[in-house]
Amino acid sequence: MSEDRSGLEHYYSSSGIYDFFVKLAHGSNYPAMFIMIAFFSIFLIVPLLGGPNKSTTGELESATVFSGLTIMFGLMIFVVYLAMRREADPRLKKAGQGICISISIPIILYSMTILTTLLTGNEVIAVLRATSSMVILVPLLLIVIMLVESVIRQGIVQKGSKVPLGLVLLTIVLIMYTFATVYYVNGLLTWAPASTGGSGPILASVSFEDAMYYSGLIFTTLGSSEIVPVGIGKSVTVFESISGYIVLGFLTAVFIQAIISKRGT
């Protein structure tokens, strides 16, 4: 058993993203901590501005939203870059470079989309929704990666540790939130026609709460007859259903393993 734990510990400690952010959080001053908290809170704010109806009214194109997102992403890139420059571990330095790139790409694409819209006057709503989704998903996916690895480490790798149930539930909720954001911002869901058993009119847009409800049903493989996906949303739905099978089974196995290991000691 000890040999297995040692092998797992070596494997999971090789994840640079988790280690990089843990070290960054422990060594950061208050301004840097504030920037990180604000950056990782973006995914809670932008969906309120990026719905399929609100996108057409120009809320995502407003100077306030555009400037705020650009400044926040720029500050986060600066904080990660400084930490990367100070890092001596090549593995963590490479992780820092990857994080900088993953943060830079969506805000650059989003900025180009907004500027193109403002300069030419052409409405590129589909592109705007896609780029705004990327802006939301980058900080959200980084959080999910760190939460999943935290569950793995506390459940399997670290000796004598146990997995808090709240941590497992938070990980699951944030994964569902990720898919709900994609559905909502890109307008990939609609209420099913009344003739098929749905409760709403044909082609009526859903709210973010409805998208979260749909995402929860799909992720837990229960399915939904009230809300249906449209366009590429059908493929996203299939992918989320498969992800639900894998993630729920994996996290459950980790959680049970932690309980068994705890009783064994």
HUMOSUL-V842770 format. One record per run of one state. SS is the DSSP state (H for helix, E for strand, - for the rest). FROM is the first residue (numbers start at 1). TO is the last residue. If there is no record, write none. Layout:
BEGIN
ss->SS from->FROM to->TO
ss->SS from->FROM to->TO
END
This chain:
BEGIN
ss->- from->1 to->1
ss->H from->2 to->12
ss->- from->13 to->15
ss->H from->16 to->27
ss->- from->28 to->29
ss->H from->30 to->39
ss->- from->40 to->41
ss->H from->42 to->49
ss->- from->50 to->51
ss->H from->52 to->56
ss->- from->57 to->62
ss->H from->63 to->86
ss->- from->87 to->89
ss->H from->90 to->120
ss->- from->121 to->124
ss->H from->125 to->157
ss->- from->158 to->164
ss->H from->165 to->185
ss->- from->186 to->188
ss->E from->189 to->191
ss->- from->192 to->193
ss->H from->194 to->196
ss->- from->197 to->204
ss->E from->205 to->205
ss->- from->206 to->207
ss->H from->208 to->219
ss->- from->220 to->226
ss->E from->227 to->229
ss->- from->230 to->232
ss->H from->233 to->264
ss->- from->265 to->265
END
